[in-house]
């Protein structure tokens, strides 16, 4: 089973960008933790980070025929990218949206996610742990789909 993990704009700055909000951990540390957790589950991860919306769209479209699911932290694209929303929907990949901070406890504009309604779930506010929680949740969702014969592929 392959799962695509996408980190959106500015996430390459983790560890130095607003540590009071995003913590001191780096993106590399998050990815390493995810790779360890995925190995325990027998899952292969394809991990990318991009500051470019179009690149994220291309990666999702390409993954629709290669991956079983998607974990995505869309960053600021969460709040306004209907192109990203539509791409997730069109891909038919079960997706989990992740945010390091609790977006609902922050500025008003962050309270609306245009991408969450096309995801199977959203995890926010648990820092780097949110990615591991997303992996576990998505894995169990995919296994449940297999067991009930509801898989989309």
N, CA and C of each residue as an Amber inpcrd file, in Angstrom:
protein
   459
   0.8490000  -1.1750000   0.0000000   0.0000000   0.0000000   0.0000000
   0.8940000   1.2370000   0.0000000   0.5940000   2.1690000  -0.9120000
   1.3340000   3.4310000  -0.9810000   0.4350000   4.5810000  -0.5590000
   1.0180000   5.5000000   0.1850000   0.3150000   6.7040000   0.6080000
   1.1720000   7.9090000   0.2450000   0.5430000   8.8900000  -0.3640000
   1.2070000  10.1460000  -0.6970000   1.0820000  11.1040000   0.4770000
   2.2060000  11.6960000   0.8750000   2.2240000  12.7100000   1.9300000
   2.6820000  14.0170000   1.3020000   1.8430000  15.0340000   1.3950000
   2.1820000  16.3350000   0.8230000   2.2300000  17.4050000   1.9070000
   3.3180000  18.1550000   1.8880000   3.4960000  19.3040000   2.7680000
   3.4300000  20.5370000   1.8810000   2.5350000  21.4500000   2.1960000
   2.3350000  22.6300000   1.3700000   3.2810000  23.7770000   1.6750000
   2.8780000  24.9730000   1.2510000   3.7330000  26.1580000   1.3260000
   4.2910000  26.4470000   2.7160000   5.5530000  26.7850000   2.7310000
   6.3070000  27.2510000   3.9000000   6.6390000  26.1730000   4.9250000
   6.2150000  24.9430000   4.6900000   6.4970000  23.9070000   5.6850000
   7.9680000  23.4940000   5.7000000   8.7180000  23.8520000   4.6750000
  10.1620000  23.6240000   4.6930000  10.8320000  24.5120000   5.7500000
  10.1210000  25.4990000   6.2690000  10.6670000  26.4260000   7.2710000
  10.4170000  25.9770000   8.7090000   9.8150000  24.7980000   8.8750000
   9.5530000  24.3190000  10.2400000  10.8520000  24.2450000  11.0350000
  10.7560000  24.5970000  12.2910000  11.9200000  24.6350000  13.1590000
  12.4720000  26.0390000  13.3050000  12.1920000  26.8870000  12.3270000
  12.6330000  28.2750000  12.3970000  11.4840000  29.2610000  12.2650000
  10.3820000  28.8520000  11.6610000   9.2310000  29.7310000  11.4430000
   8.2870000  29.6720000  12.6340000   8.0920000  30.7810000  13.3010000
   7.1420000  30.9040000  14.4060000   7.1160000  29.6700000  15.3160000
   8.2230000  29.3970000  16.0010000   8.2910000  28.1790000  16.8200000
   7.2450000  28.1310000  17.9360000   6.7600000  29.2730000  18.3850000
   5.7190000  29.2670000  19.4160000   4.4170000  28.6570000  18.8860000
   4.2160000  28.7290000  17.5860000   3.0130000  28.1620000  16.9620000
   3.2890000  26.7780000  16.3950000   4.4080000  26.6370000  15.6670000
   4.6670000  25.4120000  14.9160000   5.6730000  24.4800000  15.5670000
   6.2890000  24.9000000  16.6680000   7.2550000  24.0600000  17.3540000
   8.6520000  24.1910000  16.7850000   9.5680000  23.4610000  17.3860000
  10.9760000  23.5160000  16.9950000  11.3810000  22.3820000  16.0580000
  10.4980000  21.4110000  15.8860000  10.8040000  20.2770000  15.0230000
  10.8710000  20.6870000  13.5650000  11.7060000  19.9920000  12.8270000
  11.8830000  20.2910000  11.4040000  11.0160000  19.3690000  10.5480000
  10.8710000  19.7390000   9.3070000  10.1330000  18.8990000   8.3660000
  10.8350000  17.5550000   8.1910000  12.1610000  17.5790000   8.1830000
  12.9200000  16.3260000   8.0650000  12.6180000  15.3950000   9.2340000
  12.4880000  15.9520000  10.4270000  12.1590000  15.1320000  11.6020000
  10.7510000  14.5480000  11.4860000   9.8150000  15.3380000  10.9990000
   8.4520000  14.8340000  10.7890000   8.4760000  13.6960000   9.7750000
   9.1890000  13.9010000   8.6740000   9.2510000  12.8590000   7.6420000
   9.8960000  11.5810000   8.1630000  10.9600000  11.7170000   8.9380000
  11.6320000  10.5370000   9.4960000  10.6940000   9.7740000  10.4190000
   9.9620000  10.4890000  11.2520000   8.9970000   9.8550000  12.1460000
   7.9020000   9.1290000  11.3520000   7.4360000   9.7740000  10.2930000
   6.4270000   9.1440000   9.4400000   6.9590000   7.8790000   8.7700000
   8.1880000   7.9340000   8.3000000   8.7800000   6.7600000   7.6440000
   8.9200000   5.6000000   8.6180000   9.2970000   5.8870000   9.8570000
   9.3900000   4.8340000  10.8640000   8.0180000   4.2380000  11.1490000
   7.0200000   5.0980000  11.3080000   5.6610000   4.6210000  11.5920000
   5.1050000   3.8240000  10.4160000   5.3930000   4.2740000   9.1970000
   4.8770000   3.5670000   8.0210000   5.5210000   2.1910000   7.8720000
   6.7940000   2.0860000   8.2270000   7.4750000   0.7860000   8.1620000
   6.8060000  -0.2040000   9.1020000   6.4030000   0.2610000  10.2710000
   5.7170000  -0.6090000  11.2310000   4.3740000  -1.0920000  10.7030000
   3.7530000  -0.2860000   9.8380000   2.4550000  -0.6560000   9.2650000
   2.5930000  -1.4050000   7.9420000   3.8060000  -1.4620000   7.3960000
   4.0040000  -2.0810000   6.0950000   3.4900000  -1.2080000   4.9590000
   3.5690000   0.1020000   5.1480000   3.0710000   1.0700000   4.1740000
   4.2550000   1.8040000   3.5570000   4.1910000   2.0290000   2.2540000
   5.2110000   2.8210000   1.5670000   4.7100000   4.2550000   1.4400000
   5.5550000   5.2040000   1.8360000   5.1960000   6.6120000   1.7270000
   5.9460000   7.2680000   0.5760000   5.2510000   8.1370000  -0.1250000
   5.8540000   9.0290000  -1.1090000   5.6670000  10.4220000  -0.5340000
   6.7700000  11.1030000  -0.2110000   6.6990000  12.3670000   0.5180000
   7.2470000  13.5070000  -0.3310000   6.4780000  14.5970000  -0.3860000
   6.9070000  15.7910000  -1.1190000   6.5110000  17.0400000  -0.3320000
   7.2830000  18.0970000  -0.5240000   6.9340000  19.4270000  -0.0360000
   7.0540000  20.3780000  -1.2070000   6.0780000  21.2780000  -1.3310000
   6.1550000  22.2730000  -2.3900000   5.4890000  23.5650000  -1.9560000
   6.0640000  24.6600000  -2.4080000   5.4700000  25.9770000  -2.2050000
   4.5850000  26.3620000  -3.3820000   4.4330000  25.4590000  -4.3470000
   3.7420000  25.7750000  -5.5920000   2.4570000  24.9580000  -5.7230000
   1.3560000  25.6450000  -5.7700000   0.0510000  25.0060000  -5.8460000
  -0.0440000  24.0350000  -7.0250000   0.4040000  24.4580000  -8.1910000
   0.3270000  23.6130000  -9.3730000   1.0970000  22.3150000  -9.2200000
   2.2470000  22.3860000  -8.5660000   3.0200000  21.1620000  -8.3400000
   2.2560000  20.2010000  -7.4370000   1.6200000  20.7210000  -6.3940000
   0.8210000  19.8740000  -5.5060000  -0.3240000  19.2200000  -6.2790000
  -0.9610000  20.0000000  -7.1650000  -2.0500000  19.4560000  -7.9850000
  -1.5450000  18.3220000  -8.8720000  -0.3910000  18.5300000  -9.5040000
   0.1840000  17.5010000 -10.3680000   0.5210000  16.2310000  -9.5850000
   1.0640000  16.3900000  -8.3870000   1.4160000  15.2310000  -7.5660000
   0.1790000  14.4350000  -7.1750000  -0.8910000  15.1220000  -6.8170000
  -2.1360000  14.4280000  -6.4530000  -2.7180000  13.7090000  -7.6630000
  -2.7640000  14.3920000  -8.7940000  -3.3180000  13.7740000 -10.0030000
  -2.5170000  12.5310000 -10.3880000  -1.2030000  12.6170000 -10.2980000
  -0.3440000  11.4830000 -10.6270000  -0.5440000  10.3340000  -9.6430000
  -0.7480000  10.6610000  -8.3840000  -0.8970000   9.6350000  -7.3450000
  -2.2300000   8.9060000  -7.4220000  -3.2040000   9.4940000  -8.0920000
  -4.5360000   8.8910000  -8.1020000  -4.5360000   7.4720000  -8.6570000
  -3.5690000   7.1530000  -9.5120000  -3.4950000   5.7980000 -10.0620000
  -2.4150000   4.9440000  -9.3990000  -1.6620000   5.5270000  -8.4570000
  -0.5330000   4.8120000  -7.8600000  -0.6460000   4.6200000  -6.3500000
  -1.4610000   5.4310000  -5.7130000  -1.5210000   5.4290000  -4.2500000
  -2.9180000   5.0780000  -3.7630000  -2.9660000   4.6130000  -2.5310000
  -4.2460000   4.2560000  -1.9210000  -4.8470000   5.4120000  -1.1500000
  -4.0130000   6.3970000  -0.7600000  -4.5250000   7.4990000   0.0410000
  -3.5670000   8.6610000   0.0730000  -4.0130000   9.7330000   0.7200000
  -3.2850000  10.9960000   0.7650000  -3.3340000  11.5920000   2.1560000
  -2.1790000  12.0240000   2.6390000  -2.0810000  12.8510000   3.8410000
  -1.5710000  14.1910000   3.3650000  -2.2770000  15.2720000   3.7060000
  -1.8910000  16.5750000   3.1980000  -2.0050000  17.6600000   4.2600000
  -0.9410000  18.4490000   4.3380000  -0.9800000  19.6970000   5.0870000
  -0.9210000  20.7890000   4.0190000  -2.0630000  21.3510000   3.6540000
  -2.0760000  22.3310000   2.5740000  -1.5450000  23.7030000   2.9710000
  -1.1900000  23.8890000   4.2410000  -0.7360000  25.2030000   4.6730000
  -1.8140000  26.2370000   4.3890000  -1.4020000  27.4190000   3.9600000
  -2.3520000  28.5010000   3.6970000  -3.3130000  28.1730000   2.5630000
  -2.9710000  27.2280000   1.6910000  -3.8760000  26.8530000   0.6070000
  -5.1880000  26.2780000   1.1470000  -5.1550000  25.8060000   2.3760000
  -6.3380000  25.2680000   3.0540000  -7.5310000  26.2000000   2.9350000
  -7.2560000  27.4900000   3.0240000  -8.3190000  28.4700000   3.2190000
  -8.8700000  29.0710000   1.9400000  -8.2120000  28.7880000   0.8000000
  -8.6860000  29.4480000  -0.4160000  -8.4770000  28.6650000  -1.7120000
  -7.8190000  27.5350000  -1.6800000  -7.5080000  26.8510000  -2.9410000
  -8.6120000  25.8830000  -3.3490000  -9.5290000  26.4090000  -4.1490000
 -10.5660000  25.5450000  -4.6930000  -9.9810000  24.5890000  -5.7290000
  -8.8830000  24.9720000  -6.3480000  -8.2070000  24.0660000  -7.2870000
  -7.6920000  22.8330000  -6.5410000  -7.1130000  23.0360000  -5.3650000
  -6.6330000  21.9190000  -4.5590000  -7.8020000  21.0610000  -4.0850000
  -8.8530000  21.6950000  -3.6420000 -10.0540000  20.9840000  -3.2120000
 -10.5720000  20.1000000  -4.3410000 -10.7260000  20.6910000  -5.5290000
 -11.2670000  19.9530000  -6.6590000 -10.3470000  18.8080000  -7.0900000
  -9.0480000  19.0110000  -6.9770000  -8.0900000  17.9710000  -7.3420000
  -8.1680000  16.7880000  -6.3700000  -8.2660000  17.0760000  -5.0760000
  -8.4130000  15.9940000  -4.0870000  -9.6830000  15.2020000  -4.3860000
 -10.7660000  15.9100000  -4.6390000 -12.0330000  15.2470000  -4.9510000
 -11.9220000  14.4000000  -6.2190000 -11.3570000  14.9690000  -7.2690000
 -11.2400000  14.2550000  -8.5430000 -10.3270000  13.0390000  -8.4470000
  -9.3430000  13.0990000  -7.5650000  -8.4040000  11.9830000  -7.4320000
  -9.0630000  10.7350000  -6.8570000 -10.1440000  10.9370000  -6.1320000
 -10.8590000   9.8570000  -5.4390000 -10.0020000   9.1720000  -4.3750000
  -8.8970000   9.8180000  -3.9950000  -8.0580000   9.2760000  -2.9310000
  -8.6440000   9.6520000  -1.5780000  -8.8140000   8.6840000  -0.6890000
  -9.1780000   9.0580000   0.6710000  -8.0460000   9.9210000   1.2400000
  -8.3970000  11.0590000   1.7960000  -7.3830000  12.0080000   2.2610000
  -7.6380000  12.4160000   3.7060000  -6.5400000  12.6710000   4.4050000
  -6.6000000  13.2380000   5.7490000  -5.8310000  14.5450000   5.7170000
  -6.4950000  15.6090000   6.1440000  -5.8810000  16.9320000   6.2140000
  -5.2420000  17.1020000   7.5930000  -4.0130000  17.6130000   7.6090000
  -3.2540000  17.7840000   8.8580000  -2.8340000  19.2360000   9.0070000
  -2.9230000  19.7260000  10.2370000  -2.3880000  21.0480000  10.5840000
  -1.6660000  20.9300000  11.9160000  -0.4790000  21.5080000  11.9820000
   0.2980000  21.4600000  13.2150000  -0.3910000  22.2360000  14.3370000
  -0.9150000  23.4050000  14.0030000  -1.5960000  24.2350000  14.9980000
  -3.1010000  23.9980000  14.9190000  -3.7880000  24.4170000  15.9540000
  -5.2480000  24.3470000  15.9510000  -5.7540000  25.5430000  15.1600000
  -6.1060000  25.3210000  13.9150000  -6.4960000  26.4260000  13.0390000
  -7.7580000  27.1250000  13.5340000  -8.5500000  26.4670000  14.3640000
  -9.7880000  27.0540000  14.8660000  -9.5540000  27.9360000  16.0900000
  -8.3410000  27.9110000  16.6200000  -7.9930000  28.7510000  17.7690000
  -7.1120000  29.9290000  17.3400000  -7.0040000  30.1260000  16.0490000
  -6.1400000  31.1780000  15.5090000  -6.9710000  32.2670000  14.8460000
  -6.3800000  32.9980000  13.9300000  -7.0790000  34.0890000  13.2700000
  -8.3360000  33.5730000  12.5650000  -9.3260000  34.4460000  12.4860000
 -10.6240000  34.0900000  11.9040000 -10.4980000  33.4890000  10.4980000
  -9.6210000  34.0460000   9.6580000  -9.5170000  33.5410000   8.2830000
  -9.0480000  32.0990000   8.2290000  -8.4100000  31.6120000   9.2860000
  -7.9280000  30.2290000   9.3100000  -9.0140000  29.2320000   9.7190000
 -10.1500000  29.7140000  10.1520000 -11.2020000  28.8310000  10.6550000
 -11.9300000  28.0880000   9.5410000 -11.7890000  28.5170000   8.3150000
 -12.4770000  27.8930000   7.1860000 -11.4760000  27.0900000   6.3570000
 -11.7760000  25.8170000   6.1750000 -10.9780000  24.9660000   5.2920000
 -11.8480000  24.6040000   4.1000000 -11.3700000  24.9510000   2.9110000
 -12.1130000  24.5590000   1.7150000 -11.7570000  23.1330000   1.2980000
 -10.6730000  22.6020000   1.8380000 -10.2460000  21.2560000   1.4680000
 -10.8140000  20.1690000   2.4020000 -11.0750000  20.5010000   3.6500000
 -11.5520000  19.5000000   4.6090000 -12.8210000  18.7690000   4.1630000
 -13.7820000  19.4310000   3.5350000 -15.0050000  18.7090000   3.1520000
 -14.8000000  17.5770000   2.1450000 -13.6730000  17.5520000   1.4500000
 -13.4210000  16.4590000   0.4980000 -12.4140000  15.4570000   1.0590000
 -12.1150000  15.5830000   2.3430000 -11.2190000  14.6450000   3.0310000
 -12.0530000  13.7470000   3.9440000 -11.5110000  12.5810000   4.2880000
 -12.2210000  11.6950000   5.2130000 -12.0890000  12.1810000   6.6440000
 -11.1010000  13.0440000   6.9060000 -10.9380000  13.5880000   8.2450000
  -9.8870000  14.6750000   8.2790000  -9.8440000  15.3570000   9.4060000
  -8.8870000  16.4400000   9.6150000  -8.3250000  16.3170000  11.0260000
  -7.0160000  16.5250000  11.1450000  -6.3530000  16.5150000  12.4490000
  -5.6340000  17.8430000  12.5840000  -5.9280000  18.5750000  13.6500000
  -5.2710000  19.8640000  13.8280000  -4.9960000  20.1080000  15.2970000
  -3.8580000  20.7600000  15.5510000  -3.5480000  21.1950000  16.8940000
  -2.6430000  20.2900000  17.7020000  -2.1700000  19.2060000  17.1430000
  -1.3420000  18.2720000  17.8940000   0.1190000  18.3020000  17.4750000
   0.5250000  19.3600000  16.7860000   1.9090000  19.4780000  16.3640000
   2.2980000  18.3520000  15.4260000   3.5660000  17.9700000  15.4870000
   4.0840000  16.9260000  14.6000000   3.3730000  15.5910000  14.7970000
   2.8750000  15.3430000  15.9950000   2.1410000  14.1080000  16.2670000
   0.9460000  13.9560000  15.3280000   0.3930000  15.0700000  14.8710000
  -0.7590000  15.0200000  13.9700000  -0.5090000  14.2020000  12.7190000
   0.7230000  14.2410000  12.2140000   1.0430000  13.4580000  11.0200000
   0.9800000  11.9600000  11.3110000   1.5160000  11.5410000  12.4510000
   1.4500000  10.1220000  12.8190000   0.0090000   9.6880000  13.0570000
  -0.7720000  10.5710000  13.6900000  -2.1880000  10.2680000  13.8950000
  -2.9060000  10.1380000  12.5580000  -2.5680000  11.0250000  11.6170000
  -3.1740000  10.9690000  10.2910000  -2.8260000   9.6610000   9.5870000
  -1.5770000   9.2420000   9.7010000  -1.1600000   7.9800000   9.0840000
  -1.9370000   6.8130000   9.6710000  -2.0450000   6.7710000  10.9780000
  -2.7950000   5.6870000  11.6310000  -4.2610000   5.7090000  11.2050000
  -4.8520000   6.8910000  11.2040000  -6.2700000   7.0150000  10.8460000
  -6.5040000   6.6100000   9.3920000  -5.6480000   7.0800000   8.5020000
  -5.8180000   6.7480000   7.0910000  -5.5950000   5.2600000   6.8500000
  -4.5920000   4.6900000   7.4790000  -4.3320000   3.2590000   7.3570000
  -5.5630000   2.4560000   7.7880000  -6.1140000   2.7960000   8.9320000
  -7.2890000   2.0630000   9.4240000  -8.4980000   2.2850000   8.5120000
  -8.6370000   3.4760000   7.9800000  -9.7170000   3.7490000   7.0310000
  -9.5640000   2.8710000   5.7840000  -8.3560000   2.8190000   5.2450000
  -8.1100000   2.0210000   4.0410000  -8.3070000   0.5290000   4.2950000
  -7.8490000   0.0540000   5.4460000  -8.0430000  -1.3540000   5.7990000
  -9.5240000  -1.6690000   5.9550000 -10.2770000  -0.7540000   6.5320000
 -11.7090000  -0.9290000   6.6920000 -12.3980000  -0.9800000   5.3290000
 -11.9650000  -0.0950000   4.4050000 -12.5180000  -0.1260000   3.0490000
 -12.2680000  -1.4710000   2.3770000 -11.0410000  -1.9880000   2.5600000
 -10.7100000  -3.2930000   1.9740000 -11.5990000  -4.3890000   2.5370000
 -11.7850000  -4.3520000   3.8490000 -12.5540000  -5.3940000   4.5120000
 -14.0250000  -5.3660000   4.1140000 -14.5430000  -4.1930000   3.8190000
 -15.9500000  -4.0830000   3.4640000 -16.1730000  -4.0380000   1.9540000
 -15.0860000  -4.0650000   1.1950000 -15.1970000  -4.0380000  -0.2600000
 -15.5860000  -2.7000000  -0.8230000 -15.3460000  -1.6100000  -0.0750000
 -15.7450000  -0.2800000  -0.5160000 -14.5940000   0.5000000  -1.1280000
 -13.4720000  -0.1320000  -1.3670000 -12.3280000   0.5810000  -1.9260000
 -12.6940000   1.1730000  -3.2760000 -12.0910000   2.3450000  -3.5730000
 -12.4350000   3.0480000  -4.7980000 -11.5840000   2.6170000  -5.9820000
 -10.5380000   1.7940000  -5.7620000  -9.7030000   1.4140000  -6.9150000
 -10.0110000   0.0580000  -7.4290000
